[in-house]
Amino acid sequence: MTPKTLALSVIPTGYHEDGGPAFSPDLSGIYFLIAQYPYAVIFFMREENGSWSTPKTASFSGKYSDGDLFISYDGKRLFFSSYRPLSDKGEPRNDADIWYVERIDHSWSELKNLGKPVNSDQPEGKASLSANGNLYFTAKREANQSGWKIYLSKWTGKAYSEPVEFDEEINKAYLPYGPCIAKDETFMIFSSNKEPGRKYDLFVTFRDKKGKWMNPKNLGDRINSAKDELFPILSHDNQYFFYTSWRTDLKNYSDKQKSYEEFKKSYNSPSNSWGGDIYWISAKIIEELRPKK
């Protein structure tokens, strides 16, 4: 019930990890992002004989800026956002689209752009799917739109429907970013910086018996800090909650004089405030906020 850095000494690098992690349904594989300048790259590790392999660049990443990972509940598709050109040649595009790869045996297919009606000539990203395949994502659907909104595109069994706002009131009041929908669509977690004096905090909104989304609740001080918290994601069994935090353990002074090597080590370690680190906690913290029946 206390957030901890995910896989300390395995995943955290001191660089900027965010937009994940995404686990395979059997938990034998993990995908995560390092969003360091000049572009973000997706990496993966596989559990082999009880230990994790050395991180490798995902087969579909490494050339353009990618992010916002999500693996479908059946494990057959991995979704991510990318600024790559549609032909995978030339300069990156100015707006991100949602892309995906499909599982073929033990590898992934060629890249596929999700296309219309989900993608448009405006930026889309941070896909999150429910168990029935409904797609929730962040977008700016209108030119010169001041803030992000969350949209829902329902899966018909063959294609995605025309996106609609998941809740007009919440979108207007919170300008939410980065949805994380529950497996059964009974709650959603998102980031917003609309509370006075706060940076990006994580909020949760629950769906009532009539299907209406309720007033969002701040996840509180155990999750949120004075820094930014973004990119929420749940494990496939909805038992664990992951997110990226810019919190830092560094003080603005040292108890003793640091050597050059000590100084380098502290600034190349996790929680150095130069980028985000992935944290995890029991999803029971979400249930604590669920309205009583």
Buried (B, 14 or more C-beta within 10 A) or exposed (E): EEBEBBBEEBBBBBBBBBBBBBBBBEEEBBBBBBBBEEBBBBBBBBBEEEEBEEBEEBBBBEBBBBBBBBBBBEBEBBBBBBBBEEEEEEEBBEBBBBBBBEBEEEEBBEBEBBBEEBBBEBBBBBBBBBBEBBBBBBBBBEEEEEBBBBBBBBBEEEEBBEBEBBBEEBBEEBBBBBBBBBBEBEBBBBBBBBEEEBBBBBBBBBBEEEEEBBEBBBBEEEBBBEEBBBBBBBBBEBEBBBBBBBBBEEEEEEEEEEEEEEEEEBEEBBBBEBBBBBBBBBBEBBEEBEEEE
